[in-house]
């Protein structure tokens, strides 16, 4: 009833139903789009011959480990404790990450070439928007996120990573656009 909807912050039950329907449709559309992009990238990877340097795969594994360590620290956990809970150590965990890291590096190299060919860049506005999204995801505002990253001496690397992600998203969008025009 309307009282229940008002307790949840909506004006009426109809508004609650409409918002719930809208969110469900958006989630499903996002899922379908992500699946489509994944299939496209897999096909692109299969049809593109490219050398994947071992050093880049190792760097990707290290990045994934650092990212996990940061995420765990934001939740009050330590990497060593997490690995013990998972029944492993850094070396075995890194070995498990290797196939996905190699795939990501190959896709990134392909997308990087597409981005360079199209002169894609991340604008300051896009970076600010992405920082707001990440801060919100961690329940912070941007200054608090930046302060946390500064404490860990990771702010500039984090911003560079976000810029790279923005450019890669533009390259993915280009792949999607070209697939629909083909």
N, C-alpha and C positions, 0 to 999 in steps of 0.2 A: 504494500500500500504506500501512499504518499509519505506517511510518517517514517517508514523504513528508508525510503529514498532520501528523505531530508536528513536522517541520521548519517547517511553516507555522503552528504554534501550536495545532493541534487535537489532541484526545485520540485520535482514530481517523479512519480513512478514511470511515466512516459519518457521523461528525460533520461532516467537511469537506463531504461530499456534501449533507448536510441543510442546512448553512449556505449553501452555494452555491445550492441550489434555493430556499431562503427568500429570499435576496438577489435572485435573478433574478425571482421572482414579485413581490416588492415593487417592483422597478424597473419591471416591465411594468405593474403596477397604477397606479403613479405616472404613468407615461407616458399611460395611458388616461384617468386622472382629469384630467391637465393638458390633454389634447386636448379632453375634454368641457367643461371650464371655458372653454377658449379659444373653442369654438363657442358656448357660452352667452353669453359676453361679447360676441362679435361680433354675435349676434342682438339682445342688449340694446342695443348701440350703434346698430344699424340701426333699431330701433323706437323709439328715444328721440331727441327733438329737443332739442338743447341747444347754446347758443352756446359756442364754444371761444375764449376770449380769446387773441390773438396773444402777449400778454405771458407768459401761462402756458406756451405752447408754447416760447417763447424760453427761459424759465426751465428747462423740462424739458431742452432741448438743453444748456444750460449745466451742469445737474446731471449729465447723462450724460457730458459731457466731463470734469467734475471727478472723477466716479467712475472713469472710464477712466484718468485721470491718476494717481489714487491706486492703482488696481490695478497699473498699470505700475510705479509707484515701489516698490511692495511686492516686485516682481520685479526691481528694479534697473534699470529702463528709464526714459527720459525721454520725455515726450509728443512733443517735437519730433523725436526720433530715430524714434519709432514712425510718426509721420506721414510722415517722409521715406521710411521703408521701404515704406509703403503708397502712396507716390507722390502725396501730396496735401498740403494744408495745413488749418489749423483751419477756415477758411471752407467749403471744399469738403466736409470731413468733417461739419461742422454741417449743411450743406444735405442731405447724405445721411441724417442723423438726423431731419430735420424730419417726414416722414410718420409714422414710428413714434412720434415725440414727440407729435404731434397726436392720434394714436389713443390713446396712453396718457393724455393729459390728459383726453380725452373720457370714457374709461372711469373714470378717477379721479374726475371730477366726478360721474358717475352713482353710483359706489360710495360716494363721500363723502356724497351725499344719503341713500343707504340706511343708512349708518353712523349718521348724525345722527338719522334717523327711528327707529332701533333703539337709540340711546344707547350704541353700542359704544365701549369704551375699552380701552387697553392697560394691563394690571396691571404692577406692579413685578416680579412673578414671571415673567410672560411676557417682559418686557424682559430680565431676567437670563438666562433660558433662550436667548433669541435671541442675546444677546451671547456666550454660551458656544459656540453653534453657529458664529457668524462667526469667533470666535477659533480654534476647532478647524479651520475651513476654511483659515485662514492659517497653521496650525501653531503657534499661540501659545496662551497662557492669557489669561484676561480682563484681568488687570492689565497684561500686556505690550501687548495690543491697545489698552487705554485709554491707556497711556503713549505709544504711537505716535500715536494720535489727538490726544492733548494736544499733542505736539510739532508737529503740523500745525495746531493750533488748530481741530480739527474734532470733538472729542468730543461736545459738546452737539448739534451738527447731526446727527451720526451717530446718537445716541440718539433724537433727534426723528424721524429718518427710519425707524428701526427701529420706533418706536411707531406711526408712520403705516402702515407695512407690516403690522403686527399688526392694526390696525383694518381695513385694507383686506381682509386675509385673512378676517376675521370677516364683512365685507360680502359677499365672494365666497361664503363658506360659506352665507350667507343666500340668495343667488341660487340656489345649487345646491339647497338645501333646498326652496325654493319651486318650482323646476322639477320636482323629483321629486314634489311634492304636487299639481302641476297636472294 
